[in-house]
């Protein structure tokens, strides 16, 4: 009888040690998600409720991988511009916040590639090799961080080229009446 209890005790000790090891190696994580509901869909715009923390121009995720950008934010509902085929989107579908704004991949791997506005490849050459992603809307670099404008831009209009020389890459506001050759 003593031998059976010793074997049982050893088995229990082994089981408890394994459970303790598993408990110590596992770190529980709580991932909060803000989920909304589609109220209606019309002309590429979805009205969504239940996303009180959504930010202006934040990307939201719909079923089937469809994405949208939150634009018209009210207390009760949010107007979302849909970025893709929305024919299968229906009232009652779930909407998830992504917590990020619209961005695009950047890097040498993009040279010569054809992309969608979301940065997905259209040319059939496989996935895009990129180094990082940058938001579409971001502040302009400080004036001292920009490359100097040193190459002249010839407009073909002698008066403009002589009186108001424009550099390639320069931003210049040209005002004038309609059909006076501003473009």
C-alpha atoms as an extended CHARMM CRD file, in Angstrom:
* protein
*
       183  EXT
         1         1  UNK       CA              0.0000000000        0.0000000000        0.0000000000  PROA      1               0.0000000000
         2         2  UNK       CA              2.8810000000        2.3500000000        0.7850000000  PROA      2               0.0000000000
         3         3  UNK       CA              4.3290000000        1.8300000000       -2.7240000000  PROA      3               0.0000000000
         4         4  UNK       CA              1.1060000000        2.8700000000       -4.4490000000  PROA      4               0.0000000000
         5         5  UNK       CA              0.8510000000        6.1060000000       -2.5530000000  PROA      5               0.0000000000
         6         6  UNK       CA              4.5100000000        6.8630000000       -3.2970000000  PROA      6               0.0000000000
         7         7  UNK       CA              3.8590000000        6.3590000000       -7.0280000000  PROA      7               0.0000000000
         8         8  UNK       CA              0.7310000000        8.4840000000       -6.8580000000  PROA      8               0.0000000000
         9         9  UNK       CA              2.5840000000       11.2030000000       -4.9570000000  PROA      9               0.0000000000
        10        10  UNK       CA              5.4050000000       11.1900000000       -7.5400000000  PROA      10              0.0000000000
        11        11  UNK       CA              2.9000000000       11.4280000000      -10.4090000000  PROA      11              0.0000000000
        12        12  UNK       CA              1.0960000000       14.3110000000       -8.6880000000  PROA      12              0.0000000000
        13        13  UNK       CA              4.3850000000       16.1200000000       -8.0150000000  PROA      13              0.0000000000
        14        14  UNK       CA              5.3390000000       15.7580000000      -11.6940000000  PROA      14              0.0000000000
        15        15  UNK       CA              1.9160000000       17.0020000000      -12.8270000000  PROA      15              0.0000000000
        16        16  UNK       CA              1.9660000000       19.9770000000      -10.4560000000  PROA      16              0.0000000000
        17        17  UNK       CA              5.5290000000       20.8750000000      -11.5050000000  PROA      17              0.0000000000
        18        18  UNK       CA              4.4570000000       20.8150000000      -15.1720000000  PROA      18              0.0000000000
        19        19  UNK       CA              1.4240000000       22.9980000000      -14.4100000000  PROA      19              0.0000000000
        20        20  UNK       CA              3.5990000000       25.4350000000      -12.4460000000  PROA      20              0.0000000000
        21        21  UNK       CA              6.0890000000       25.6220000000      -15.3210000000  PROA      21              0.0000000000
        22        22  UNK       CA              3.2800000000       26.2510000000      -17.8160000000  PROA      22              0.0000000000
        23        23  UNK       CA              1.7630000000       28.9320000000      -15.5960000000  PROA      23              0.0000000000
        24        24  UNK       CA              5.1030000000       30.7310000000      -15.2260000000  PROA      24              0.0000000000
        25        25  UNK       CA              5.9190000000       30.5930000000      -18.9440000000  PROA      25              0.0000000000
        26        26  UNK       CA              2.4920000000       31.8690000000      -20.0430000000  PROA      26              0.0000000000
        27        27  UNK       CA              1.8030000000       35.5880000000      -19.9400000000  PROA      27              0.0000000000
        28        28  UNK       CA             -1.8930000000       36.3270000000      -20.2830000000  PROA      28              0.0000000000
        29        29  UNK       CA             -2.7060000000       39.2690000000      -22.5190000000  PROA      29              0.0000000000
        30        30  UNK       CA             -5.8790000000       41.2150000000      -22.7100000000  PROA      30              0.0000000000
        31        31  UNK       CA             -6.5310000000       42.7420000000      -26.1330000000  PROA      31              0.0000000000
        32        32  UNK       CA             -9.2750000000       45.3300000000      -26.1110000000  PROA      32              0.0000000000
        33        33  UNK       CA            -11.1570000000       45.8580000000      -29.3620000000  PROA      33              0.0000000000
        34        34  UNK       CA            -13.6720000000       48.5070000000      -30.1880000000  PROA      34              0.0000000000
        35        35  UNK       CA            -16.3660000000       46.9340000000      -32.3460000000  PROA      35              0.0000000000
        36        36  UNK       CA            -19.1020000000       48.8290000000      -34.1450000000  PROA      36              0.0000000000
        37        37  UNK       CA            -22.0400000000       47.8920000000      -36.3430000000  PROA      37              0.0000000000
        38        38  UNK       CA            -22.9130000000       48.9120000000      -39.8990000000  PROA      38              0.0000000000
        39        39  UNK       CA            -26.2030000000       50.8340000000      -39.9690000000  PROA      39              0.0000000000
        40        40  UNK       CA            -26.4780000000       51.2230000000      -43.7440000000  PROA      40              0.0000000000
        41        41  UNK       CA            -24.3810000000       51.2550000000      -46.9170000000  PROA      41              0.0000000000
        42        42  UNK       CA            -24.9770000000       53.5960000000      -49.8400000000  PROA      42              0.0000000000
        43        43  UNK       CA            -22.8110000000       54.9410000000      -52.6980000000  PROA      43              0.0000000000
        44        44  UNK       CA            -19.4870000000       53.8790000000      -51.2000000000  PROA      44              0.0000000000
        45        45  UNK       CA            -20.2790000000       55.2980000000      -47.7590000000  PROA      45              0.0000000000
        46        46  UNK       CA            -21.1220000000       53.1900000000      -44.7140000000  PROA      46              0.0000000000
        47        47  UNK       CA            -22.8730000000       54.6430000000      -41.6860000000  PROA      47              0.0000000000
        48        48  UNK       CA            -21.4710000000       52.9440000000      -38.5810000000  PROA      48              0.0000000000
        49        49  UNK       CA            -22.5140000000       53.0950000000      -34.9280000000  PROA      49              0.0000000000
        50        50  UNK       CA            -20.7250000000       51.9380000000      -31.7970000000  PROA      50              0.0000000000
        51        51  UNK       CA            -17.2390000000       53.3840000000      -32.3780000000  PROA      51              0.0000000000
        52        52  UNK       CA            -17.0580000000       56.2620000000      -29.8740000000  PROA      52              0.0000000000
        53        53  UNK       CA            -13.2520000000       56.3830000000      -29.8400000000  PROA      53              0.0000000000
        54        54  UNK       CA            -12.6610000000       56.3440000000      -33.5930000000  PROA      54              0.0000000000
        55        55  UNK       CA            -10.4180000000       59.1410000000      -34.8450000000  PROA      55              0.0000000000
        56        56  UNK       CA            -10.6880000000       61.3020000000      -37.9320000000  PROA      56              0.0000000000
        57        57  UNK       CA             -9.1870000000       59.5280000000      -40.9790000000  PROA      57              0.0000000000
        58        58  UNK       CA             -8.6360000000       56.3370000000      -38.9650000000  PROA      58              0.0000000000
        59        59  UNK       CA             -8.7430000000       53.0670000000      -40.8930000000  PROA      59              0.0000000000
        60        60  UNK       CA            -11.5270000000       50.6760000000      -39.9370000000  PROA      60              0.0000000000
        61        61  UNK       CA            -11.8260000000       47.0150000000      -40.9170000000  PROA      61              0.0000000000
        62        62  UNK       CA            -14.9810000000       45.3960000000      -42.2950000000  PROA      62              0.0000000000
        63        63  UNK       CA            -15.6530000000       41.6790000000      -42.9070000000  PROA      63              0.0000000000
        64        64  UNK       CA            -13.8890000000       40.1360000000      -45.8940000000  PROA      64              0.0000000000
        65        65  UNK       CA            -10.8240000000       42.3910000000      -45.6030000000  PROA      65              0.0000000000
        66        66  UNK       CA            -12.6680000000       45.5180000000      -46.7650000000  PROA      66              0.0000000000
        67        67  UNK       CA            -11.2350000000       48.7010000000      -45.2760000000  PROA      67              0.0000000000
        68        68  UNK       CA            -12.5980000000       52.1990000000      -44.8930000000  PROA      68              0.0000000000
        69        69  UNK       CA            -11.5830000000       55.6300000000      -43.6430000000  PROA      69              0.0000000000
        70        70  UNK       CA            -13.6240000000       57.3400000000      -40.9130000000  PROA      70              0.0000000000
        71        71  UNK       CA            -14.4930000000       60.8640000000      -42.0420000000  PROA      71              0.0000000000
        72        72  UNK       CA            -17.8170000000       62.1470000000      -40.7520000000  PROA      72              0.0000000000
        73        73  UNK       CA            -17.7170000000       61.5670000000      -36.9880000000  PROA      73              0.0000000000
        74        74  UNK       CA            -20.8460000000       62.3540000000      -34.9590000000  PROA      74              0.0000000000
        75        75  UNK       CA            -21.8920000000       61.3140000000      -31.4540000000  PROA      75              0.0000000000
        76        76  UNK       CA            -24.3020000000       58.6560000000      -32.6830000000  PROA      76              0.0000000000
        77        77  UNK       CA            -22.7320000000       57.4670000000      -35.9410000000  PROA      77              0.0000000000
        78        78  UNK       CA            -19.6560000000       57.6870000000      -38.1350000000  PROA      78              0.0000000000
        79        79  UNK       CA            -19.5350000000       58.0570000000      -41.9140000000  PROA      79              0.0000000000
        80        80  UNK       CA            -16.8970000000       55.7560000000      -43.4030000000  PROA      80              0.0000000000
        81        81  UNK       CA            -15.6100000000       56.0000000000      -46.9870000000  PROA      81              0.0000000000
        82        82  UNK       CA            -15.2570000000       52.4260000000      -48.2620000000  PROA      82              0.0000000000
        83        83  UNK       CA            -12.0010000000       51.5010000000      -50.0030000000  PROA      83              0.0000000000
        84        84  UNK       CA            -12.9660000000       48.5610000000      -52.1610000000  PROA      84              0.0000000000
        85        85  UNK       CA            -15.8140000000       46.3840000000      -53.3410000000  PROA      85              0.0000000000
        86        86  UNK       CA            -18.6110000000       46.8840000000      -50.8260000000  PROA      86              0.0000000000
        87        87  UNK       CA            -21.3530000000       44.8550000000      -52.5280000000  PROA      87              0.0000000000
        88        88  UNK       CA            -21.2470000000       42.1370000000      -49.8540000000  PROA      88              0.0000000000
        89        89  UNK       CA            -21.3350000000       44.5990000000      -46.9450000000  PROA      89              0.0000000000
        90        90  UNK       CA            -24.6830000000       44.6520000000      -45.1720000000  PROA      90              0.0000000000
        91        91  UNK       CA            -26.3610000000       46.4160000000      -42.2760000000  PROA      91              0.0000000000
        92        92  UNK       CA            -25.5290000000       44.5940000000      -39.0450000000  PROA      92              0.0000000000
        93        93  UNK       CA            -21.9770000000       43.6140000000      -40.0660000000  PROA      93              0.0000000000
        94        94  UNK       CA            -19.2000000000       44.2130000000      -37.5360000000  PROA      94              0.0000000000
        95        95  UNK       CA            -16.6460000000       47.0160000000      -37.9000000000  PROA      95              0.0000000000
        96        96  UNK       CA            -13.2900000000       47.0080000000      -36.0890000000  PROA      96              0.0000000000
        97        97  UNK       CA            -11.0490000000       49.9580000000      -35.2930000000  PROA      97              0.0000000000
        98        98  UNK       CA             -7.4510000000       49.5430000000      -36.4050000000  PROA      98              0.0000000000
        99        99  UNK       CA             -5.9970000000       52.4370000000      -34.4210000000  PROA      99              0.0000000000
       100       100  UNK       CA             -3.9160000000       53.6470000000      -37.3800000000  PROA      100             0.0000000000
       101       101  UNK       CA             -4.3190000000       56.1260000000      -40.2070000000  PROA      101             0.0000000000
       102       102  UNK       CA             -3.9620000000       55.4370000000      -43.9180000000  PROA      102             0.0000000000
       103       103  UNK       CA             -0.3580000000       54.6540000000      -44.8090000000  PROA      103             0.0000000000
       104       104  UNK       CA              1.5820000000       53.3140000000      -47.7720000000  PROA      104             0.0000000000
       105       105  UNK       CA              4.6950000000       51.1520000000      -48.1140000000  PROA      105             0.0000000000
       106       106  UNK       CA              7.8970000000       52.9480000000      -49.0940000000  PROA      106             0.0000000000
       107       107  UNK       CA             11.3020000000       51.7100000000      -50.2190000000  PROA      107             0.0000000000
       108       108  UNK       CA             13.4090000000       50.6780000000      -53.2020000000  PROA      108             0.0000000000
       109       109  UNK       CA             11.1940000000       47.6120000000      -53.7960000000  PROA      109             0.0000000000
       110       110  UNK       CA              8.3960000000       49.8680000000      -55.0590000000  PROA      110             0.0000000000
       111       111  UNK       CA             10.2910000000       51.1590000000      -58.0890000000  PROA      111             0.0000000000
       112       112  UNK       CA              8.5880000000       49.9000000000      -61.2510000000  PROA      112             0.0000000000
       113       113  UNK       CA              5.6340000000       48.3500000000      -59.3990000000  PROA      113             0.0000000000
       114       114  UNK       CA              1.9170000000       49.0170000000      -59.9300000000  PROA      114             0.0000000000
       115       115  UNK       CA             -0.1020000000       49.3900000000      -56.7200000000  PROA      115             0.0000000000
       116       116  UNK       CA             -3.6300000000       50.0190000000      -55.5550000000  PROA      116             0.0000000000
       117       117  UNK       CA             -4.2750000000       53.1170000000      -53.4380000000  PROA      117             0.0000000000
       118       118  UNK       CA             -3.9980000000       50.8230000000      -50.4070000000  PROA      118             0.0000000000
       119       119  UNK       CA             -0.4840000000       49.7410000000      -51.4170000000  PROA      119             0.0000000000
       120       120  UNK       CA             -1.4190000000       46.2630000000      -52.6730000000  PROA      120             0.0000000000
       121       121  UNK       CA              0.3180000000       44.9510000000      -55.8340000000  PROA      121             0.0000000000
       122       122  UNK       CA             -1.6220000000       44.9240000000      -59.1190000000  PROA      122             0.0000000000
       123       123  UNK       CA              1.1580000000       43.8250000000      -61.4660000000  PROA      123             0.0000000000
       124       124  UNK       CA              1.2830000000       40.1190000000      -60.5470000000  PROA      124             0.0000000000
       125       125  UNK       CA              4.9430000000       40.2910000000      -59.4760000000  PROA      125             0.0000000000
       126       126  UNK       CA              4.2570000000       38.9680000000      -55.9890000000  PROA      126             0.0000000000
       127       127  UNK       CA              4.4520000000       40.6840000000      -52.6190000000  PROA      127             0.0000000000
       128       128  UNK       CA              6.0510000000       44.0910000000      -52.3070000000  PROA      128             0.0000000000
       129       129  UNK       CA              9.4200000000       44.3790000000      -50.5830000000  PROA      129             0.0000000000
       130       130  UNK       CA              9.3250000000       47.5750000000      -48.5630000000  PROA      130             0.0000000000
       131       131  UNK       CA             11.4120000000       48.9490000000      -45.7380000000  PROA      131             0.0000000000
       132       132  UNK       CA              8.7380000000       50.8460000000      -43.8270000000  PROA      132             0.0000000000
       133       133  UNK       CA              5.3040000000       52.4510000000      -44.0400000000  PROA      133             0.0000000000
       134       134  UNK       CA              4.5810000000       56.1750000000      -43.9500000000  PROA      134             0.0000000000
       135       135  UNK       CA              1.2360000000       57.8830000000      -43.3360000000  PROA      135             0.0000000000
       136       136  UNK       CA             -0.3190000000       59.5530000000      -46.3630000000  PROA      136             0.0000000000
       137       137  UNK       CA             -1.1660000000       62.7380000000      -44.4620000000  PROA      137             0.0000000000
       138       138  UNK       CA              1.8270000000       63.9660000000      -42.4880000000  PROA      138             0.0000000000
       139       139  UNK       CA              3.5010000000       67.2810000000      -41.7390000000  PROA      139             0.0000000000
       140       140  UNK       CA              5.9140000000       68.6430000000      -44.3310000000  PROA      140             0.0000000000
       141       141  UNK       CA              9.6080000000       68.3870000000      -43.4250000000  PROA      141             0.0000000000
       142       142  UNK       CA             11.2080000000       71.4360000000      -41.8420000000  PROA      142             0.0000000000
       143       143  UNK       CA             12.5360000000       73.9150000000      -44.3900000000  PROA      143             0.0000000000
       144       144  UNK       CA             16.1480000000       73.2000000000      -43.4000000000  PROA      144             0.0000000000
       145       145  UNK       CA             15.6500000000       69.4380000000      -43.8800000000  PROA      145             0.0000000000
       146       146  UNK       CA             14.5050000000       69.7770000000      -47.5130000000  PROA      146             0.0000000000
       147       147  UNK       CA             16.7170000000       69.4720000000      -50.5630000000  PROA      147             0.0000000000
       148       148  UNK       CA             17.5840000000       72.8920000000      -52.0000000000  PROA      148             0.0000000000
       149       149  UNK       CA             15.8540000000       73.9430000000      -55.2220000000  PROA      149             0.0000000000
       150       150  UNK       CA             18.6850000000       74.4460000000      -57.7140000000  PROA      150             0.0000000000
       151       151  UNK       CA             17.4180000000       73.3070000000      -61.1410000000  PROA      151             0.0000000000
       152       152  UNK       CA             15.3140000000       75.8720000000      -63.0390000000  PROA      152             0.0000000000
       153       153  UNK       CA             11.9620000000       74.8670000000      -64.4910000000  PROA      153             0.0000000000
       154       154  UNK       CA             11.3340000000       76.3020000000      -67.9510000000  PROA      154             0.0000000000
       155       155  UNK       CA              7.6420000000       77.1280000000      -68.3750000000  PROA      155             0.0000000000
       156       156  UNK       CA              7.9340000000       78.1010000000      -72.0250000000  PROA      156             0.0000000000
       157       157  UNK       CA              6.5010000000       81.5530000000      -71.2870000000  PROA      157             0.0000000000
       158       158  UNK       CA              9.3510000000       84.0730000000      -71.5190000000  PROA      158             0.0000000000
       159       159  UNK       CA              7.6550000000       86.6230000000      -69.2660000000  PROA      159             0.0000000000
       160       160  UNK       CA              7.3130000000       84.1270000000      -66.4110000000  PROA      160             0.0000000000
       161       161  UNK       CA             10.7760000000       82.6310000000      -66.9430000000  PROA      161             0.0000000000
       162       162  UNK       CA             12.3650000000       86.1150000000      -66.8940000000  PROA      162             0.0000000000
       163       163  UNK       CA             10.3350000000       87.8530000000      -64.1820000000  PROA      163             0.0000000000
       164       164  UNK       CA              9.4370000000       84.9620000000      -61.8710000000  PROA      164             0.0000000000
       165       165  UNK       CA             11.9610000000       82.1350000000      -62.2370000000  PROA      165             0.0000000000
       166       166  UNK       CA             10.5960000000       78.8620000000      -60.8700000000  PROA      166             0.0000000000
       167       167  UNK       CA             12.7790000000       76.0560000000      -59.5740000000  PROA      167             0.0000000000
       168       168  UNK       CA             12.0000000000       72.3890000000      -60.1710000000  PROA      168             0.0000000000
       169       169  UNK       CA             10.3700000000       71.0710000000      -56.9980000000  PROA      169             0.0000000000
       170       170  UNK       CA              9.3880000000       74.5370000000      -55.8000000000  PROA      170             0.0000000000
       171       171  UNK       CA              5.8560000000       75.3250000000      -54.7150000000  PROA      171             0.0000000000
       172       172  UNK       CA              4.6320000000       78.5050000000      -56.3090000000  PROA      172             0.0000000000
       173       173  UNK       CA              1.1670000000       80.0420000000      -56.2430000000  PROA      173             0.0000000000
       174       174  UNK       CA              0.1640000000       81.4540000000      -59.6160000000  PROA      174             0.0000000000
       175       175  UNK       CA             -3.0000000000       83.5360000000      -59.6010000000  PROA      175             0.0000000000
       176       176  UNK       CA             -4.8640000000       84.8170000000      -62.6160000000  PROA      176             0.0000000000
       177       177  UNK       CA             -8.1160000000       84.9650000000      -64.5080000000  PROA      177             0.0000000000
       178       178  UNK       CA             -9.5630000000       81.9650000000      -66.2750000000  PROA      178             0.0000000000
       179       179  UNK       CA             -7.9220000000       80.8500000000      -69.5090000000  PROA      179             0.0000000000
       180       180  UNK       CA             -4.8640000000       83.0830000000      -69.1200000000  PROA      180             0.0000000000
       181       181  UNK       CA             -2.3520000000       80.2220000000      -69.3300000000  PROA      181             0.0000000000
       182       182  UNK       CA             -1.7060000000       79.4150000000      -65.6800000000  PROA      182             0.0000000000
       183       183  UNK       CA             -1.4590000000       75.6750000000      -66.2730000000  PROA      183             0.0000000000
